[in-house]
Amino acid sequence: MSSIRVLYHNYSPCLNLPGGGFDRSYWNVAPGYSYVDCAAEQGYATFLYDRLGWGLSDHPDLLEIVQLELQVTIAHELIYYFVLAEFQIIHSRMS
């Protein structure tokens, strides 16, 4: 599970969620206009993803499937994963 994680400063990555009708490129527009670059320069990892129905993600029916509750559930699962992965890394270091 931890093989896809990148740790800087022993923190979990910042989970960047674009709002409105934007995809993940909102956070990484261009050199000099990039939250991702700025965070990396400070030693922080970021995690970007396209919400369901936007960008390069799947595009199921927006009225029947892609609802706020599902978007929140997906974000919650990602946060849970990062917290669990962080716990496993810390636990393995202490063992």
VEXDOTOR-890245 format. One line per field, with one value per residue: residue number from 1; residue in three letters; x, y negated, z of N, C-alpha, C, CB in turn. Coordinates in steps of 0.05 Angstrom, whole numbers. Each point is the difference from the previous one (the first is absolute). Glycine has a CB too. Layout:
REM VEXDOTOR-890245
i (NUM,...)
aa (ALA,...)
n_u (X,...)
n_v (Y,...)
n_w (Z,...)
ca_u (X,...)
ca_v (Y,...)
ca_w (Z,...)
c_u (X,...)
c_v (Y,...)
c_w (Z,...)
cb_u (X,...)
cb_v (Y,...)
cb_w (Z,...)
This chain:
REM VEXDOTOR-890245
i (1,2,3,4,5,6,7,8,9,10,11,12,13,14,15,16,17,18,19,20,21,22,23,24,25,26,27,28,29,30,31,32,33,34,35,36,37,38,39,40,41,42,43,44,45,46,47,48,49,50,51,52,53,54,55,56,57,58,59,60,61,62,63,64,65,66,67,68,69,70,71,72,73,74,75,76,77,78,79,80,81,82,83,84,85,86,87,88,89,90,91,92,93,94,95)
aa (MET,SER,SER,ILE,ARG,VAL,LEU,TYR,HIS,ASN,TYR,SER,PRO,CYS,LEU,ASN,LEU,PRO,GLY,GLY,GLY,PHE,ASP,ARG,SER,TYR,TRP,ASN,VAL,ALA,PRO,GLY,TYR,SER,TYR,VAL,ASP,CYS,ALA,ALA,GLU,GLN,GLY,TYR,ALA,THR,PHE,LEU,TYR,ASP,ARG,LEU,GLY,TRP,GLY,LEU,SER,ASP,HIS,PRO,ASP,LEU,LEU,GLU,ILE,VAL,GLN,LEU,GLU,LEU,GLN,VAL,THR,ILE,ALA,HIS,GLU,LEU,ILE,TYR,TYR,PHE,VAL,LEU,ALA,GLU,PHE,GLN,ILE,ILE,HIS,SER,ARG,MET,SER)
n_u (17,58,2,-31,37,33,13,9,15,-6,-48,-35,22,-22,-53,12,-69,12,-44,-37,2,62,15,37,5,-21,62,29,-21,57,53,-25,-54,25,-40,46,45,-16,4,58,25,-19,29,-63,3,-41,-35,-13,-53,-23,-42,-15,3,65,36,5,-61,-25,-30,-38,-44,28,-53,25,54,9,-33,39,1,47,35,0,19,52,19,-6,39,47,-2,5,54,29,-14,22,56,12,-8,42,46,-5,2,56,29,-18,22)
n_v (24,-26,13,-59,-28,-45,5,-65,6,71,-26,51,-24,-55,44,-49,8,-33,-32,17,35,14,55,1,-56,-28,13,-20,-68,14,19,-34,34,52,-8,38,-42,-15,59,10,-50,27,62,8,59,-37,53,-33,37,-27,-9,57,-34,-18,14,45,14,42,-45,42,-31,-62,31,53,-16,-58,-2,-43,61,11,-49,22,58,-21,-33,49,36,-44,-4,62,2,-42,29,55,-22,-27,55,30,-42,3,63,5,-41,37,58)
n_w (0,-9,-69,-2,52,-31,69,-17,66,10,-48,-15,-55,21,-7,-52,9,-61,34,-43,-38,33,-28,45,-36,59,13,-57,-26,-15,29,53,21,49,56,-24,8,58,22,-23,30,56,-13,-32,-30,-33,6,-60,5,-51,54,-24,-59,-17,-50,-25,35,-34,-34,50,-26,16,21,24,31,17,65,24,13,-41,19,59,-17,-28,50,40,-33,0,63,8,-33,37,55,-19,-18,56,30,-36,11,62,1,-30,41,50,-24)
ca_u (-17,16,19,-7,1,25,0,18,-5,-17,-28,-15,-1,-23,-20,-10,-25,-9,-29,-15,3,28,13,24,18,-4,21,26,-7,24,23,-4,-28,-6,0,15,28,5,-1,23,23,0,4,-26,-11,-28,-14,-21,-15,-24,-24,-17,-16,16,27,7,-13,-23,-22,-26,-22,2,-24,-6,22,19,-14,17,6,21,25,10,8,26,20,4,16,27,11,3,23,25,3,7,27,18,1,16,28,9,0,22,25,1,2)
ca_v (-24,-24,-3,-23,-25,-16,-14,-22,-10,20,-7,11,-21,-18,10,-24,4,-24,-6,-7,16,3,25,-2,-20,-24,-3,1,-14,-5,-7,-26,-2,27,7,24,-8,-16,19,17,-16,-1,27,13,15,-6,21,-12,19,-11,11,16,-16,-22,6,27,21,11,-19,12,-18,-21,-3,25,12,-19,-18,-10,22,18,-15,-2,27,5,-17,11,24,-8,-11,23,15,-14,2,28,4,-14,16,24,-8,-6,25,17,-12,3,29)
ca_w (0,2,-22,-17,16,1,25,4,27,14,-1,-22,-21,-1,-19,-13,-14,-14,3,-23,-24,-6,5,17,-11,15,19,-14,-25,-16,16,12,9,7,29,2,0,25,22,-3,8,29,10,4,-22,-6,-14,-17,-16,-13,12,-18,-19,-9,-10,-11,14,-14,-3,1,-1,20,16,15,15,11,19,22,20,-11,-1,28,8,-14,14,26,-3,-5,25,17,-10,7,29,5,-10,18,24,-5,-2,28,15,-9,10,29,6)
c_u (17,18,-7,2,27,-2,21,-7,-17,-29,-14,-2,-25,-19,-13,-24,-8,-30,-13,4,29,10,26,20,-3,23,28,-3,24,23,-3,-28,-9,1,18,30,8,2,25,26,2,2,-26,-8,-29,-12,-23,-15,-24,-24,-16,-17,16,27,3,-14,-23,-22,-27,-22,1,-25,-6,22,17,-15,20,8,22,27,13,10,27,22,5,17,29,14,5,24,26,5,9,29,21,3,17,30,12,3,23,27,4,5,29)
c_v (-25,-4,-23,-26,-13,-16,-22,-11,19,-8,16,-22,-18,11,-25,7,-25,-4,-4,19,3,28,-4,-21,-27,-6,-1,-13,-2,-6,-29,-5,27,4,25,-6,-14,19,18,-15,-2,27,16,15,-8,24,-13,22,-14,13,15,-19,-24,9,27,23,11,-21,14,-21,-20,-2,25,10,-21,-21,-8,22,19,-14,-2,27,7,-16,12,26,-6,-10,24,17,-13,2,28,6,-13,16,25,-6,-6,25,18,-12,5,30,10)
c_w (0,-24,-18,15,-2,25,0,28,16,1,-23,-21,4,-21,-12,-16,-14,4,-26,-23,-8,4,15,-10,14,18,-13,-27,-18,18,11,10,9,31,4,1,26,24,-1,8,30,13,5,-25,-4,-14,-15,-13,-12,13,-21,-17,-11,-10,-12,15,-17,0,0,-1,23,18,17,18,14,17,22,20,-10,-1,28,9,-12,15,28,-1,-6,26,19,-8,9,30,7,-9,18,26,-4,-2,27,16,-8,9,29,8,0)
cb_u (-36,-2,7,-30,-33,6,-17,4,4,39,10,-27,24,28,-8,46,-14,36,10,2,-44,7,-20,-7,-1,-49,-28,14,-35,-28,29,35,-9,18,-47,-35,-1,-23,-50,-23,-4,-27,41,-13,31,9,13,27,14,24,-1,-1,-40,-24,16,44,12,12,30,19,-28,30,-18,-29,0,31,-46,-21,-48,-35,-17,-32,-48,-23,-15,-44,-41,-12,-24,-50,-27,-7,-35,-49,-18,-14,-45,-40,-9,-22,-50,-27,-4,-29,-46)
cb_v (25,5,49,29,19,-2,41,-12,-46,12,-47,32,31,-41,44,-19,34,7,-20,-46,-15,-48,19,48,24,8,24,43,-25,-17,31,-17,-39,15,-19,25,-3,-40,-1,25,-26,-41,-17,-35,39,-50,35,-41,38,-8,-38,38,14,-30,-31,-20,-21,47,-31,39,36,-24,-30,11,38,7,22,-45,-4,23,-26,-37,14,8,-41,-19,24,-12,-44,1,15,-31,-35,13,3,-45,-17,20,-19,-46,-3,15,-35,-40,6)
cb_w (24,50,2,-27,32,-51,24,-50,-17,28,18,30,-32,15,26,-2,34,-34,44,14,-14,13,-43,11,-44,-2,32,25,24,-39,-27,-29,-32,-45,6,-25,-50,-20,0,-37,-42,-3,20,33,9,-3,34,-8,29,-44,33,33,25,33,35,-15,44,14,-26,26,-23,-31,-35,-38,-32,-40,-10,-6,16,-27,-39,10,3,-45,-26,14,-16,-48,-6,7,-40,-39,8,-5,-47,-19,13,-24,-46,-2,5,-39,-35,6,-19)
